[in-house]
């Protein structure tokens, strides 16, 4: 069997360091370990040269090198004979590897420090399998056809018309057809430059409402760049804010919701949600297995992400009320219970009976509906009237109203609070109040 670079995909995931051997002009050898080796195409590989001054100097004097690469799935080793081709300090490949380095650096608290300085690209002259006395394990065949799986998930998404159904079909379909058990669906709120979790899979608590800054960790890096960002061996990267996650920070005091995560995850992948060239959010998945996400998985998730983003955008456009004349049933059960709701104007955060719920636009929406309920007894609203109310200060460019209402509804449900939102039909929202609301507004 003739070996090609495409047969060595698992060697270039950054799990097991590669070894490069070079020689100077006098033939004196030098050996270094490389953490970043990427496949450029079927004939070329790219090596990061930011820390290896001697290796780089030798290549300029003697443009030949030998590389030992290891398949992280089974330990098989390969020798690649290389010839220097050219260097890169910009372009798509450079940007791709730079994003990966930035994302992993941020997770160890070194954001902005470990910058990719350049790449050396080599032509592969020959690939030779290195014999071992230990027989490598056979790689199991993929359990699922990724193209078929992507088609099935897309069918599930296409059957939904509202934001909640689209988010749940996306995550549930990926779990059923791709087998990924832990993931998040995040939407980009541009006015905050944050990605906010509106769907969660496999985590308790779910983390609905948690946010990630653009550029932060693999999720923010994928959204900022519009490209997939993947880490295949988290044991080489200390987890960002692991101590914060493990401490179960008190939401009631901090006005923050902890981003969920697996403390023992080995693989992570973030895939941007893109519509018409504009990033709308991201899908994120992680696994306890190394090398959990293959190139085929990347392709399948990319297809699914684009369909989910398009479906969400379409649902927003068609979220005006369809049954204007129909009224909701009585939604406020009779009880003497007093529900204390505090609305803090400076960040529009909402606390119900001392429990932090949400902030930002979603907080303003709840305060608006409760104020209308107290003033006129209303318990039903339409998307159209909400969008026309200038006092709510919805973003002009893209208000994400459907998903903000979804986020608010799920936060109220997860906290098991005495106020709940109910979807009454397309473009119509109602709410239940189990008691009498006392609304206070604090701050300017």
PADRENMAR-922994 format. One record per residue (C-alpha): residue in three letters; y, z, x. Coordinates in steps of 0.02 Angstrom, whole numbers, plus 50000, padded with zeros to 5 digits. Layout:
<sites>
ALAYZX...
</sites>
This chain:
<sites>
UNK500005000050000UNK501704995050068UNK502935009350051UNK504715006649991UNK506165018349965UNK505855018249777UNK504195026849811UNK505105041049898UNK506265046549757UNK505795065149770UNK506225065049956UNK508075062849918UNK508355077049793UNK508975089449924UNK507515101449902UNK506715100250075UNK507905096250220UNK507585080150314UNK507515079050504UNK508465065850602UNK508145061350784UNK509435051750887UNK509725048451071UNK511305046551174UNK511715032151291UNK510575039451425UNK509115041851307UNK509295060751292UNK508625065351119UNK509425076450988UNK508625083050829UNK509555089850677UNK509165095150500UNK510035085950358UNK510325093350185UNK511075077550109UNK510115061250117UNK510385048649977UNK509545032349932UNK510865018649921UNK509715004549866UNK507984998049907UNK508444995250089UNK509745008250138UNK509985027150148UNK511585037050172UNK511745052850278UNK513135065650270UNK513955067250441UNK515155081650411UNK514355094850522UNK513335085050649UNK514545079650785UNK513165076450913UNK512135065950792UNK513675055650745UNK514155053350928UNK512395047650972UNK512375034950830UNK513975027150895UNK513185025351068UNK511425020751012UNK511325014650830UNK509475018650808UNK508755034150725UNK507135041150656UNK507105051450497UNK505725062550431UNK505825064750242UNK504745076450137UNK504185073949957UNK504635090649878UNK503335088849741UNK501815088349854UNK502355090450035UNK501945072550088UNK502955067250241UNK503655050250289UNK504465043350445UNK505885030950421UNK506495020150565UNK508355017150541UNK509725005950608UNK511555010850584UNK512444999050464UNK514175006050420UNK515165021650375UNK515975026550210UNK517395038150167UNK517735031949991UNK516945021549852UNK515695025249712UNK514285031749823UNK515445042849923UNK516205049749761UNK514475053049687UNK513885063249836UNK515575071749852UNK515465077649671UNK513735084649702UNK514335094149856UNK515885100549765UNK514835106749617UNK513575115949726UNK514955122949838UNK515855130149686UNK514275139449639UNK514315149149803UNK516175152849793UNK516685139349918UNK517555127149803UNK518745116049902UNK518045121750070UNK516435111650093UNK517165094250076UNK516215078450112UNK517065070050260UNK516045054250273UNK514385045450256UNK513395035350381UNK512375021550298UNK510775015450383UNK509635000650351UNK507815005850336UNK506774995450456UNK505085003350423UNK504275017350322UNK502695025650384UNK501675039250299UNK501365053850417UNK499555059150417UNK499175077150376UNK497605087450385UNK498085094350215UNK497845082450070UNK499445082249967UNK499315086049782UNK499255071049668UNK500815069149564UNK500405070149379UNK500885055349273UNK502415058049163UNK501895065948999UNK503155055948899UNK503845038448901UNK505695041848927UNK506275025848842UNK505245029548687UNK505845047548690UNK507675042148699UNK507395030348552UNK506645044248446UNK508075056248483UNK509345042748441UNK508475039948275UNK508665058548237UNK510515058248283UNK510835042548180UNK510115051048025UNK511495064348029UNK513275062547965UNK514105079148004UNK514485087948169UNK513215101948145UNK511805089848107UNK512255078748256UNK512305093248379UNK510675100848315UNK509785083948311UNK510315080548491UNK509695097148561UNK508175098248448UNK507675080248483UNK507815082748671UNK506735098148660UNK505415089148555UNK505375072448646UNK505905076648825UNK505235094348832UNK506835102948896UNK506935120548826UNK508625127048885UNK510235117548859UNK512015117148794UNK513075104648697UNK514905106348750UNK516445097548684UNK518015094448785UNK519595102348715UNK520925092948811UNK522375104448768UNK521455118448859UNK520625107548992UNK519025116548948UNK517295112148885UNK516775123548743UNK514985126748690UNK514655121048511UNK512745119948522UNK511455130248614UNK509585128848644UNK508415142348709UNK509695155948750UNK509945173148674UNK511355176348646UNK511755158148616UNK513435157548705UNK514255147848563UNK516115147648602UNK515905150248790UNK516945138648896UNK516955129949065UNK518495123649157UNK518565105249202UNK517865103649378UNK516955120349373UNK515075120549414UNK513965105649371UNK514585105049190UNK516425103849232UNK516085092049376UNK515135080049262UNK516515080249132UNK517915078149258UNK517065063549346UNK516225055249197UNK514585054749296UNK512945064149296UNK512865079149414UNK511165086249459UNK510475100149569UNK508605099849601UNK508375116249696UNK509475130749646UNK508615142149771UNK509735133949901UNK511275137749798UNK511785155449751UNK512165156249566UNK514005156049515UNK514495172349430UNK512685178149417UNK513255196249420UNK514455192849277UNK513115185049171UNK511885199049203UNK513155212449161UNK513305206848978UNK515205208548979UNK515995216248826UNK516715202248719UNK517645214648612UNK518805218948757UNK518845203448865UNK519205189548738UNK517875179448827UNK516135173448785UNK514865173148926UNK514165156048969UNK512275157748947UNK511115153649089UNK509395156549165UNK509535168349315UNK507975160449390UNK508385142149357UNK507905130049495UNK508555113649422UNK510145109449328UNK510855093349257UNK512485089449167UNK512765072949077UNK514485067749012UNK514755062848829UNK515765046748837UNK516535035848700UNK517515020148744UNK517675025948924UNK518375042948875UNK517425059048911UNK517215069548753UNK516075083248820UNK514425086148910UNK512585090048888UNK511865102949005UNK510035107449038UNK509165118649162UNK507375122949209UNK506385135449310UNK505485121049396UNK506115112249551UNK506405093549531UNK506325095649342UNK507465080749306UNK506945063549368UNK507895047149376UNK507025042349214UNK507655058549135UNK509425054549194UNK509335037449110UNK508625044548947UNK509905058648938UNK511325046548975UNK510795035248830UNK510625050248713UNK512295057648767UNK513225041648728UNK512435040348556UNK512835058648519UNK514645056348575UNK514845040748468UNK514075049348317UNK515255064248336UNK516775052948351UNK516225043548194UNK515965059748098UNK517735065248141UNK518455048948076UNK517505050847913UNK517765069347884UNK519035067747744UNK518475075047578UNK517275064747472UNK517295075547314UNK519095080747289UNK518885085647107UNK517415097447130UNK517815115947150UNK516815128947242UNK515915142947153UNK516575160647172UNK516275165047354UNK516975182647369UNK515715196047316UNK516505211247233UNK516485226247351UNK517675240047402UNK517365237047587UNK518945234147689UNK518835220647824UNK520105222747962UNK520605206148039UNK521815205548187UNK522635189148237UNK523445189648409UNK524745175948411UNK524935174048601UNK523205166248617UNK522705164948432UNK521235176448462UNK520385184148310UNK519555201248299UNK518585206448144UNK518245225048127UNK518565226448314UNK517365212348360UNK518055197848460UNK517685181348370UNK518645166548439UNK520325160848506UNK521375145048516UNK521435132148378UNK519855139148295UNK520705156148286UNK522255148548205UNK521155139748078UNK520325155948023UNK521995165148015UNK522715150947908UNK521255151347784UNK521295170247770UNK523175170147743UNK522975157247603UNK521575167747528UNK522665183347526UNK524185174047457UNK523375163547320UNK521545168747312UNK520935152247382UNK519225150747462UNK519075131847481UNK520005119547592UNK519925101247639UNK520055093347810UNK521475082447748UNK522615096747700UNK522205105947862UNK522685090647964UNK524305088647868UNK524865106647895UNK526045105948044UNK526015124948062UNK524235123948129UNK524835113848280UNK523255103448293UNK523215092348448UNK524025075448414UNK522845064648514UNK521145071348459UNK521035086748349UNK519115089048352UNK519315097548182UNK517505095648128UNK516805103348286UNK518115117148290UNK517585122048114UNK515765121048169UNK516145132348318UNK517025144848205UNK515625144648077UNK514285147748207UNK515245161648292UNK515455170848126UNK513595168648089UNK513035174248261UNK514105189948254UNK513455193548076UNK515205197248015UNK515745199847833UNK516705183347835UNK515725167047838UNK516175148647828UNK515185137147714UNK515155118247721UNK515365112247541UNK515235093547574UNK516035080447682UNK517785085847726UNK517705102047626UNK517505119847689UNK517375136347597UNK517135154347650UNK516325170347590UNK517185187147608UNK516125202647582UNK517545214447544UNK519445215147545UNK520325207647693UNK521745216747781UNK522555204147899UNK523725210048037UNK524685198748155UNK525095204948328UNK526215197548462UNK527615184948452
</sites>
